[in-house]
Amino acid sequence: MSLFDTIDWGRLPDILRFDRESPMIFSSGLFLFCALFFLPIYMLLRRTTTLRIIYVALFSLFFYYESSGEYVLILLFAATLDYCIGRAMGRSEDPRQRKRLLLASICVNLGMLSYFKYFYFLLDLGQTLLSAVGIATPPAVPLEARDYFIPAGISFYTFQTLSYTVDIYRREITPLKRWIDYLFYLSFFPQLVAGPIVRAKDFIPQIYRRPQLLKAEYGEALALLISGLIKKAIIGDFIGANLVDLIFAEPTRFTGIENLFAVYGYAMQIYCDFSGYSDMAIGIALLLGFRFNINFDSPYQSGNITEFWRRWHISLSTWLRDYLYIPLGGNRKGKLRTYLHLFLTMLLGGLWHGAAIRFVLWGAIHGVALALHKLYMQLFGYLGLRKSEPYRWQRFLGQVITFHLVCFAWIFFRADSMETALAVITQIKEHFTPEVFLQFVVGYKNVLTLLLVGYLLHFTSRKQELSFRSWVTNLPFLAQVFLFIGVIFLLIQIRSADAQPFIYFNF
């Protein structure tokens, strides 16, 4: 009996309908199933540019519908608005009109982002402040407990469309002539939902090239897909479900050492989630003939907080630098203003991640740390103590301090509320109980083993990662296929689904 004979085609309409509880992501069975049909047709259309662009744009809209339902209309609105603004800006030579068009794009896009992500946050904050002076009552339901839906990826594609209009205003790029080409850029499904943030000037020149997948690029793409699946769907998800989620749900029920390892676990989980998804996005894009820049570069190996932000979510950190920090004045307005600009950039970066005081605090911690590190480097420069390369022990000490500073900030990022974050910190500080360490290791041996594997893989040199890509590239084609299928079936065995499977294995 063939694979297609095992499919219950009667359930197809239900499977393809948007499910808020189970949105489509790269590691889901639904995406793998759709990819089986998408890729062969894409390869047939690779010589016909317009049909290929239309086909990928339609699939991207379907992918986004499966992630956010009817909010796909917001994506279409943003694409149409900024395409028209870009065309109008390209035709105009009047600086004031160009500035008005740019402001219109910024206001509408940030207005939509603010409404969906920050309306309830600002409403609750206003109620809380008014209740503090006795004018109003406090919010009946905390913001963290509200059940409201945010369109997937709205933060990412808002930043992308803003980069397009800003770059046209700066005359760094010329506007696209066809609406479908801009929709293709904005909705390109590999990076649509969770990044990386792809600049128009990097992506648009690749649209019209005929896709050519050389053996080296195919091997690189396959290696990225495999590493991304292992990071996201095996290491990250397992650590999250079996350690982090349990302890952050009720931190006071667990000892300080369990809370501490939950923080270490979350540091690895969020890296595996973001980095793994980026690897898969970059790998899928490469299979389609598009090359994205690296988005994560072993960030926990950083010797200071500035280096961390050069290695962590690079597409976001460079976007914040080029479109927020530098326009604020960067380091051109004096030292005090430089520190203020760093702080404001990270504060807004924290708010971009989520509508809650804890995200703002996370951004503030990083902003203060960046400003202090810049001050530290300047003082050492004045005293003549600054070295081009630190001693090994200095770098190791810097790595330990930077890692734990980042982990401390992650507590506020992961906690469901400020109360939960403070409870985690209190348990670590006041109820550490190191005498239960061996019992803890025995009780969590599987998740701790995977956590150790994750950190060992992370702290191996980049040469090892490149060696893995080279090894995959040099495998015979059938061996590459079987390797990828083996990883998929390993993922299927680890992940379980309560719902009736669409085909004989669980999606």
Secondary structure, DSSP 8 states (H G I E B T S, - for coil): --TGGG--GGGHHHHHS--TTS---TTSHHHHHHHHHHHHHHHHTTT-HHHHHHHHHHHHHHHHHHHHGGGHHHHHHHHHHHHHHHHHHHH---HHHHHHHHHHHHHHHHHHHHHHHHHHHHHHHHHHHHHHTTSS---SS-GGG------TTHHHHHHHHHHHHHHHHTTSS---S-HHHHHHHHH-HHHHTT-----HHHHHHHHTS-----HHHHHHHHHHHHHHHIIIIIIIHHHIIIIIHHHHHSGGGS-HHHHHHHHHHHHHHHHHHHHHHHHHHHHHHHHTT---------GGG-SSHHHHHHHSSHHHHHHHIIIIIHHHTTTSS-HHHHHHHHHHHHHHHHHHH-SSHHHHHHHHHHHHHHHHHHHHHHHHHHTT---SS--HHHHHHHHHHHHHHHHHHHHHHHSSSHHHHHHHHHHHHH---GGGHHHHHHHTHHHHHHHHHHHHHHHS-HHHHHHHHHHHHHS-HHHHHHHHHHHHHHHHHHS--SS--SSSS--
